[in-house]
């Protein structure tokens, strides 16, 4: 299946990658409108309803973090990618972007 972690576990990993300019596979599966209203800096938008058409955009090497508003849609995406595409490197972010914002972590809007 897939692993899960909360935003307090994600933040230090994201911060190190962000500060060092390292690649960090964080995929936001919300709608474009939700994404534009506020997302984790560096997150790539692949809306859940376009997932099947973009399965090749998900790296098979290294950790791939999936985030949505609260953790439900990203769990759906992780389940699909694990079952249908054989991904074994997926981590669902529990609490999603709402928990990220509530923790006071940085947000990009655009």
ZAPA-503269 format. One record per residue: x, y, z of N, C-alpha, C in turn; residue number from 0. Coordinates in nm, 3 decimals. Example, Ala and Ser with C-alpha at 12.3 -4.5 7.8 and 13.67 -1.06 7.14 Angstrom:
<rec n_east="1.319" n_north="-0.569" n_up="0.780" ca_east="1.230" ca_north="-0.450" ca_up="0.780" c_east="1.320" c_north="-0.330" c_up="0.780" k="0"/>
<rec n_east="1.285" n_north="-0.225" n_up="0.708" ca_east="1.367" ca_north="-0.106" ca_up="0.714" c_east="1.290" c_north="0.003" c_up="0.787" k="1"/>
***
This chain:
<rec n_east="0.084" n_north="-0.121" n_up="0.000" ca_east="0.000" ca_north="0.000" ca_up="0.000" c_east="0.087" c_north="0.126" c_up="0.000" k="0"/>
<rec n_east="0.061" n_north="0.215" n_up="0.095" ca_east="0.137" ca_north="0.340" ca_up="0.103" c_east="0.153" c_north="0.380" c_up="0.248" k="1"/>
<rec n_east="0.251" n_north="0.465" n_up="0.270" ca_east="0.279" ca_north="0.515" ca_up="0.405" c_east="0.206" c_north="0.647" c_up="0.427" k="2"/>
<rec n_east="0.203" n_north="0.691" n_up="0.552" ca_east="0.145" ca_north="0.821" ca_up="0.587" c_east="0.238" c_north="0.891" c_up="0.684" k="3"/>
<rec n_east="0.229" n_north="1.023" n_up="0.684" ca_east="0.297" ca_north="1.103" ca_up="0.785" c_east="0.219" c_north="1.232" c_up="0.803" k="4"/>
<rec n_east="0.242" n_north="1.299" n_up="0.915" ca_east="0.172" ca_north="1.425" ca_up="0.939" c_east="0.261" c_north="1.542" c_up="0.894" k="5"/>
<rec n_east="0.206" n_north="1.661" n_up="0.898" ca_east="0.280" ca_north="1.777" ca_up="0.846" c_east="0.403" c_north="1.809" c_up="0.931" k="6"/>
<rec n_east="0.398" n_north="1.776" n_up="1.060" ca_east="0.515" ca_north="1.802" ca_up="1.145" c_east="0.630" c_north="1.707" c_up="1.112" k="7"/>
<rec n_east="0.600" n_north="1.593" n_up="1.056" ca_east="0.704" ca_north="1.502" ca_up="1.008" c_east="0.753" c_north="1.543" c_up="0.870" k="8"/>
<rec n_east="0.662" n_north="1.596" n_up="0.789" ca_east="0.697" ca_north="1.640" ca_up="0.653" c_east="0.783" c_north="1.765" c_up="0.655" k="9"/>
<rec n_east="0.750" n_north="1.860" n_up="0.741" ca_east="0.814" ca_north="1.991" ca_up="0.736" c_east="0.967" c_north="1.986" c_up="0.739" k="10"/>
<rec n_east="1.032" n_north="1.913" n_up="0.831" ca_east="1.179" ca_north="1.915" ca_up="0.831" c_east="1.239" c_north="1.859" c_up="0.702" k="11"/>
<rec n_east="1.176" n_north="1.759" n_up="0.645" ca_east="1.226" ca_north="1.702" ca_up="0.519" c_east="1.209" c_north="1.803" c_up="0.406" k="12"/>
<rec n_east="1.092" n_north="1.869" n_up="0.403" ca_east="1.066" ca_north="1.970" ca_up="0.301" c_east="1.165" c_north="2.086" c_up="0.317" k="13"/>
<rec n_east="1.187" n_north="2.130" n_up="0.441" ca_east="1.273" ca_north="2.245" ca_up="0.468" c_east="1.417" c_north="2.219" c_up="0.421" k="14"/>
<rec n_east="1.472" n_north="2.104" n_up="0.452" ca_east="1.608" ca_north="2.072" ca_up="0.410" c_east="1.619" c_north="2.074" c_up="0.257" k="15"/>
<rec n_east="1.524" n_north="2.009" n_up="0.190" ca_east="1.526" ca_north="2.007" ca_up="0.043" c_east="1.510" c_north="2.148" c_up="-0.012" k="16"/>
<rec n_east="1.416" n_north="2.224" n_up="0.046" ca_east="1.389" ca_north="2.361" ca_up="0.000" c_east="1.513" c_north="2.449" c_up="0.017" k="17"/>
<rec n_east="1.577" n_north="2.443" n_up="0.132" ca_east="1.695" ca_north="2.527" ca_up="0.159" c_east="1.815" c_north="2.487" c_up="0.075" k="18"/>
<rec n_east="1.827" n_north="2.358" n_up="0.042" ca_east="1.941" ca_north="2.309" ca_up="-0.034" c_east="1.915" c_north="2.303" c_up="-0.184" k="19"/>
<rec n_east="1.795" n_north="2.343" n_up="-0.227" ca_east="1.762" ca_north="2.340" ca_up="-0.368" c_east="1.755" c_north="2.199" c_up="-0.425" k="20"/>
<rec n_east="1.723" n_north="2.102" n_up="-0.340" ca_east="1.716" ca_north="1.963" ca_up="-0.383" c_east="1.576" c_north="1.931" c_up="-0.434" k="21"/>
<rec n_east="1.567" n_north="1.835" n_up="-0.526" ca_east="1.434" ca_north="1.795" ca_up="-0.573" c_east="1.352" c_north="1.737" c_up="-0.457" k="22"/>
<rec n_east="1.225" n_north="1.767" n_up="-0.457" ca_east="1.135" ca_north="1.718" ca_up="-0.353" c_east="1.001" c_north="1.690" c_up="-0.421" k="23"/>
<rec n_east="0.964" n_north="1.564" n_up="-0.432" ca_east="0.842" ca_north="1.526" ca_up="-0.504" c_east="0.720" c_north="1.539" c_up="-0.413" k="24"/>
<rec n_east="0.661" n_north="1.657" n_up="-0.414" ca_east="0.539" ca_north="1.683" ca_up="-0.339" c_east="0.430" c_north="1.715" c_up="-0.440" k="25"/>
<rec n_east="0.329" n_north="1.630" n_up="-0.446" ca_east="0.222" ca_north="1.642" ca_up="-0.544" c_east="0.093" c_north="1.682" c_up="-0.472" k="26"/>
<rec n_east="0.033" n_north="1.792" n_up="-0.517" ca_east="-0.093" ca_north="1.842" ca_up="-0.464" c_east="-0.204" c_north="1.794" c_up="-0.557" k="27"/>
<rec n_east="-0.299" n_north="1.717" n_up="-0.505" ca_east="-0.403" ca_north="1.658" ca_up="-0.589" c_east="-0.536" c_north="1.733" c_up="-0.582" k="28"/>
<rec n_east="-0.534" n_north="1.854" n_up="-0.529" ca_east="-0.658" ca_north="1.934" ca_up="-0.521" c_east="-0.690" c_north="1.995" c_up="-0.658" k="29"/>
<rec n_east="-0.797" n_north="2.071" n_up="-0.663" ca_east="-0.835" ca_north="2.139" ca_up="-0.787" c_east="-0.742" c_north="2.257" c_up="-0.811" k="30"/>
<rec n_east="-0.733" n_north="2.303" n_up="-0.935" ca_east="-0.650" ca_north="2.422" ca_up="-0.961" c_east="-0.690" c_north="2.543" c_up="-0.877" k="31"/>
<rec n_east="-0.820" n_north="2.560" n_up="-0.853" ca_east="-0.867" ca_north="2.674" ca_up="-0.773" c_east="-0.819" c_north="2.663" c_up="-0.628" k="32"/>
<rec n_east="-0.826" n_north="2.544" n_up="-0.571" ca_east="-0.778" ca_north="2.523" ca_up="-0.434" c_east="-0.627" c_north="2.547" c_up="-0.428" k="33"/>
<rec n_east="-0.556" n_north="2.496" n_up="-0.526" ca_east="-0.411" ca_north="2.510" ca_up="-0.532" c_east="-0.372" c_north="2.658" c_up="-0.537" k="34"/>
<rec n_east="-0.439" n_north="2.734" n_up="-0.622" ca_east="-0.408" ca_north="2.877" ca_up="-0.636" c_east="-0.439" c_north="2.954" c_up="-0.509" k="35"/>
<rec n_east="-0.534" n_north="2.909" n_up="-0.431" ca_east="-0.570" ca_north="2.978" ca_up="-0.306" c_east="-0.464" c_north="2.961" c_up="-0.198" k="36"/>
<rec n_east="-0.379" n_north="2.860" n_up="-0.211" ca_east="-0.270" ca_north="2.841" ca_up="-0.116" c_east="-0.220" c_north="2.698" c_up="-0.118" k="37"/>
<rec n_east="-0.089" n_north="2.682" n_up="-0.137" ca_east="-0.028" ca_north="2.549" ca_up="-0.143" c_east="0.111" c_north="2.552" c_up="-0.082" k="38"/>
<rec n_east="0.162" n_north="2.434" n_up="-0.050" ca_east="0.298" ca_north="2.421" ca_up="0.001" c_east="0.394" c_north="2.467" c_up="-0.108" k="39"/>
<rec n_east="0.488" n_north="2.557" n_up="-0.078" ca_east="0.582" ca_north="2.602" ca_up="-0.180" c_east="0.656" c_north="2.483" c_up="-0.244" k="40"/>
<rec n_east="0.657" n_north="2.485" n_up="-0.377" ca_east="0.724" ca_north="2.379" ca_up="-0.451" c_east="0.635" c_north="2.260" c_up="-0.485" k="41"/>
<rec n_east="0.514" n_north="2.257" n_up="-0.431" ca_east="0.424" ca_north="2.146" ca_up="-0.463" c_east="0.380" c_north="2.155" c_up="-0.609" k="42"/>
<rec n_east="0.374" n_north="2.041" n_up="-0.674" ca_east="0.330" ca_north="2.034" ca_up="-0.814" c_east="0.184" c_north="1.994" c_up="-0.816" k="43"/>
<rec n_east="0.105" n_north="2.065" n_up="-0.894" ca_east="-0.038" ca_north="2.037" ca_up="-0.903" c_east="-0.064" c_north="1.926" c_up="-1.005" k="44"/>
<rec n_east="-0.125" n_north="1.818" n_up="-0.959" ca_east="-0.180" ca_north="1.715" ca_up="-1.047" c_east="-0.315" c_north="1.680" c_up="-0.985" k="45"/>
<rec n_east="-0.420" n_north="1.747" n_up="-1.033" ca_east="-0.553" ca_north="1.730" ca_up="-0.974" c_east="-0.596" c_north="1.584" c_up="-0.980" k="46"/>
<rec n_east="-0.667" n_north="1.541" n_up="-0.877" ca_east="-0.711" ca_north="1.402" ca_up="-0.866" c_east="-0.786" c_north="1.357" c_up="-0.991" k="47"/>
<rec n_east="-0.870" n_north="1.447" n_up="-1.047" ca_east="-0.949" ca_north="1.407" ca_up="-1.164" c_east="-0.865" c_north="1.396" c_up="-1.291" k="48"/>
<rec n_east="-0.737" n_north="1.431" n_up="-1.286" ca_east="-0.649" ca_north="1.415" ca_up="-1.403" c_east="-0.542" c_north="1.309" c_up="-1.376" k="49"/>
<rec n_east="-0.551" n_north="1.243" n_up="-1.263" ca_east="-0.448" ca_north="1.150" ca_up="-1.218" c_east="-0.419" c_north="1.040" c_up="-1.321" k="50"/>
<rec n_east="-0.523" n_north="0.976" n_up="-1.372" ca_east="-0.503" ca_north="0.864" ca_up="-1.463" c_east="-0.426" c_north="0.907" c_up="-1.588" k="51"/>
<rec n_east="-0.452" n_north="1.028" n_up="-1.635" ca_east="-0.385" ca_north="1.077" ca_up="-1.755" c_east="-0.240" c_north="1.119" c_up="-1.727" k="52"/>
<rec n_east="-0.204" n_north="1.132" n_up="-1.600" ca_east="-0.070" ca_north="1.184" ca_up="-1.567" c_east="0.011" c_north="1.088" c_up="-1.480" k="53"/>
<rec n_east="-0.019" n_north="0.960" n_up="-1.485" ca_east="0.052" ca_north="0.865" ca_up="-1.398" c_east="0.202" c_north="0.865" c_up="-1.424" k="54"/>
<rec n_east="0.245" n_north="0.898" n_up="-1.544" ca_east="0.389" ca_north="0.901" ca_up="-1.573" c_east="0.461" c_north="1.019" c_up="-1.509" k="55"/>
<rec n_east="0.386" n_north="1.115" n_up="-1.454" ca_east="0.446" ca_north="1.230" ca_up="-1.388" c_east="0.492" c_north="1.197" c_up="-1.247" k="56"/>
<rec n_east="0.456" n_north="1.079" n_up="-1.198" ca_east="0.493" ca_north="1.039" ca_up="-1.062" c_east="0.620" c_north="0.957" c_up="-1.066" k="57"/>
<rec n_east="0.728" n_north="1.007" n_up="-1.004" ca_east="0.853" ca_north="0.932" ca_up="-1.004" c_east="0.838" c_north="0.798" c_up="-0.933" k="58"/>
<rec n_east="0.906" n_north="0.697" n_up="-0.984" ca_east="0.903" ca_north="0.565" ca_up="-0.919" c_east="1.021" c_north="0.549" c_up="-0.823" k="59"/>
<rec n_east="1.116" n_north="0.642" n_up="-0.828" ca_east="1.231" ca_north="0.639" ca_up="-0.739" c_east="1.220" c_north="0.753" c_up="-0.639" k="60"/>
<rec n_east="1.264" n_north="0.729" n_up="-0.517" ca_east="1.258" ca_north="0.834" ca_up="-0.414" c_east="1.117" c_north="0.849" c_up="-0.361" k="61"/>
<rec n_east="1.106" n_north="0.914" n_up="-0.247" ca_east="0.975" ca_north="0.935" ca_up="-0.185" c_east="0.891" c_north="1.032" c_up="-0.267" k="62"/>
<rec n_east="0.762" n_north="1.001" n_up="-0.280" ca_east="0.666" ca_north="1.089" ca_up="-0.343" c_east="0.560" c_north="1.120" c_up="-0.238" k="63"/>
<rec n_east="0.549" n_north="1.247" n_up="-0.202" ca_east="0.456" ca_north="1.292" ca_up="-0.100" c_east="0.330" c_north="1.343" c_up="-0.169" k="64"/>
<rec n_east="0.214" n_north="1.298" n_up="-0.123" ca_east="0.085" ca_north="1.338" ca_up="-0.180" c_east="0.008" c_north="1.418" c_up="-0.076" k="65"/>
<rec n_east="-0.044" n_north="1.533" n_up="-0.119" ca_east="-0.116" ca_north="1.621" ca_up="-0.027" c_east="-0.242" c_north="1.673" c_up="-0.095" k="66"/>
<rec n_east="-0.345" n_north="1.698" n_up="-0.014" ca_east="-0.468" ca_north="1.759" ca_up="-0.063" c_east="-0.514" c_north="1.858" c_up="0.044" k="67"/>
<rec n_east="-0.642" n_north="1.874" n_up="0.062" ca_east="-0.692" ca_north="1.968" ca_up="0.162" c_east="-0.679" c_north="1.910" c_up="0.302" k="68"/>
<rec n_east="-0.724" n_north="1.782" n_up="0.317" ca_east="-0.727" ca_north="1.723" ca_up="0.451" c_east="-0.662" c_north="1.586" c_up="0.461" k="69"/>
<rec n_east="-0.628" n_north="1.527" n_up="0.349" ca_east="-0.565" ca_north="1.395" ca_up="0.349" c_east="-0.648" c_north="1.286" c_up="0.283" k="70"/>
<rec n_east="-0.776" n_north="1.312" n_up="0.255" ca_east="-0.863" ca_north="1.209" ca_up="0.197" c_east="-0.836" c_north="1.186" c_up="0.049" k="71"/>
<rec n_east="-0.834" n_north="1.294" n_up="-0.031" ca_east="-0.810" ca_north="1.278" ca_up="-0.175" c_east="-0.668" c_north="1.230" c_up="-0.203" k="72"/>
<rec n_east="-0.572" n_north="1.275" n_up="-0.123" ca_east="-0.434" ca_north="1.228" ca_up="-0.144" c_east="-0.423" c_north="1.080" c_up="-0.110" k="73"/>
<rec n_east="-0.500" n_north="1.033" n_up="-0.012" ca_east="-0.502" ca_north="0.890" ca_up="0.019" c_east="-0.563" c_north="0.812" c_up="-0.097" k="74"/>
<rec n_east="-0.668" n_north="0.867" n_up="-0.160" ca_east="-0.727" ca_north="0.803" ca_up="-0.278" c_east="-0.624" c_north="0.794" c_up="-0.390" k="75"/>
<rec n_east="-0.551" n_north="0.902" n_up="-0.411" ca_east="-0.449" ca_north="0.904" ca_up="-0.516" c_east="-0.340" c_north="0.802" c_up="-0.487" k="76"/>
<rec n_east="-0.295" n_north="0.796" n_up="-0.363" ca_east="-0.191" ca_north="0.701" ca_up="-0.325" c_east="-0.240" c_north="0.558" c_up="-0.344" k="77"/>
<rec n_east="-0.363" n_north="0.532" n_up="-0.305" ca_east="-0.419" ca_north="0.398" ca_up="-0.321" c_east="-0.424" c_north="0.358" c_up="-0.468" k="78"/>
<rec n_east="-0.470" n_north="0.449" n_up="-0.552" ca_east="-0.478" ca_north="0.422" ca_up="-0.696" c_east="-0.338" c_north="0.396" c_up="-0.753" k="79"/>
<rec n_east="-0.244" n_north="0.484" n_up="-0.723" ca_east="-0.109" ca_north="0.470" ca_up="-0.778" c_east="-0.040" c_north="0.342" c_up="-0.729" k="80"/>
<rec n_east="-0.067" n_north="0.305" n_up="-0.606" ca_east="-0.008" ca_north="0.182" ca_up="-0.552" c_east="-0.071" c_north="0.059" c_up="-0.617" k="81"/>
<rec n_east="-0.203" n_north="0.056" n_up="-0.624" ca_east="-0.274" ca_north="-0.062" ca_up="-0.676" c_east="-0.263" c_north="-0.075" c_up="-0.828" k="82"/>
<rec n_east="-0.285" n_north="0.033" n_up="-0.899" ca_east="-0.294" ca_north="0.027" ca_up="-1.044" c_east="-0.161" c_north="0.046" c_up="-1.116" k="83"/>
<rec n_east="-0.068" n_north="0.115" n_up="-1.052" ca_east="0.057" ca_north="0.150" ca_up="-1.120" c_east="0.180" c_north="0.090" c_up="-1.053" k="84"/>
<rec n_east="0.161" n_north="0.023" n_up="-0.940" ca_east="0.271" ca_north="-0.044" ca_up="-0.874" c_east="0.368" c_north="0.045" c_up="-0.798" k="85"/>
<rec n_east="0.329" n_north="0.168" n_up="-0.769" ca_east="0.417" ca_north="0.258" ca_up="-0.692" c_east="0.432" c_north="0.206" c_up="-0.548" k="86"/>
<rec n_east="0.553" n_north="0.206" n_up="-0.499" ca_east="0.580" ca_north="0.163" ca_up="-0.362" c_east="0.646" c_north="0.273" c_up="-0.280" k="87"/>
<rec n_east="0.653" n_north="0.393" n_up="-0.336" ca_east="0.727" ca_north="0.503" ca_up="-0.275" c_east="0.636" c_north="0.620" c_up="-0.235" k="88"/>
<rec n_east="0.510" n_north="0.593" n_up="-0.207" ca_east="0.411" ca_north="0.698" ca_up="-0.183" c_east="0.392" c_north="0.723" c_up="-0.034" k="89"/>
<rec n_east="0.380" n_north="0.851" n_up="0.000" ca_east="0.354" ca_north="0.891" ca_up="0.138" c_east="0.239" c_north="0.992" c_up="0.138" k="90"/>
<rec n_east="0.130" n_north="0.955" n_up="0.202" ca_east="0.014" ca_north="1.043" ca_up="0.215" c_east="0.035" c_north="1.137" c_up="0.332" k="91"/>
<rec n_east="0.006" n_north="1.266" n_up="0.312" ca_east="0.021" ca_north="1.365" ca_up="0.418" c_east="-0.112" c_north="1.382" c_up="0.491" k="92"/>
<rec n_east="-0.117" n_north="1.329" n_up="0.613" ca_east="-0.238" ca_north="1.336" ca_up="0.695" c_east="-0.264" c_north="1.480" c_up="0.737" k="93"/>
<rec n_east="-0.390" n_north="1.520" n_up="0.726" ca_east="-0.428" ca_north="1.656" ca_up="0.763" c_east="-0.414" c_north="1.754" c_up="0.648" k="94"/>
<rec n_east="-0.334" n_north="1.719" n_up="0.549" ca_east="-0.322" ca_north="1.797" ca_up="0.426" c_east="-0.280" c_north="1.941" c_up="0.444" k="95"/>
<rec n_east="-0.318" n_north="2.020" n_up="0.346" ca_east="-0.280" ca_north="2.161" ca_up="0.342" c_east="-0.340" c_north="2.239" c_up="0.459" k="96"/>
<rec n_east="-0.458" n_north="2.197" n_up="0.504" ca_east="-0.520" ca_north="2.266" ca_up="0.620" c_east="-0.429" c_north="2.252" c_up="0.742" k="97"/>
<rec n_east="-0.379" n_north="2.132" n_up="0.767" ca_east="-0.291" ca_north="2.111" ca_up="0.882" c_east="-0.159" c_north="2.186" c_up="0.864" k="98"/>
<rec n_east="-0.109" n_north="2.190" n_up="0.741" ca_east="0.014" ca_north="2.263" ca_up="0.710" c_east="-0.002" c_north="2.410" c_up="0.745" k="99"/>
<rec n_east="-0.115" n_north="2.468" n_up="0.703" ca_east="-0.142" ca_north="2.610" ca_up="0.731" c_east="-0.164" c_north="2.633" c_up="0.879" k="100"/>
<rec n_east="-0.238" n_north="2.545" n_up="0.945" ca_east="-0.265" ca_north="2.560" ca_up="1.089" c_east="-0.137" c_north="2.552" c_up="1.171" k="101"/>
<rec n_east="-0.037" n_north="2.479" n_up="1.120" ca_east="0.091" ca_north="2.468" ca_up="1.190" c_east="0.177" c_north="2.592" c_up="1.168" k="102"/>
<rec n_east="0.133" n_north="2.681" n_up="1.077" ca_east="0.207" ca_north="2.804" ca_up="1.053" c_east="0.321" c_north="2.790" c_up="0.953" k="103"/>
<rec n_east="0.320" n_north="2.682" n_up="0.875" ca_east="0.424" ca_north="2.661" ca_up="0.775" c_east="0.397" c_north="2.748" c_up="0.653" k="104"/>
<rec n_east="0.499" n_north="2.776" n_up="0.572" ca_east="0.483" ca_north="2.869" ca_up="0.459" c_east="0.385" c_north="2.818" c_up="0.353" k="105"/>
<rec n_east="0.320" n_north="2.914" n_up="0.289" ca_east="0.221" ca_north="2.887" ca_up="0.184" c_east="0.251" c_north="2.981" c_up="0.066" k="106"/>
<rec n_east="0.240" n_north="2.928" n_up="-0.054" ca_east="0.245" ca_north="3.010" ca_up="-0.175" c_east="0.104" c_north="3.024" c_up="-0.228" k="107"/>
<rec n_east="0.076" n_north="3.140" n_up="-0.286" ca_east="-0.052" ca_north="3.162" ca_up="-0.352" c_east="-0.024" c_north="3.208" c_up="-0.494" k="108"/>
<rec n_east="-0.099" n_north="3.153" n_up="-0.587" ca_east="-0.089" ca_north="3.195" ca_up="-0.727" c_east="-0.163" c_north="3.098" c_up="-0.814" k="109"/>
***
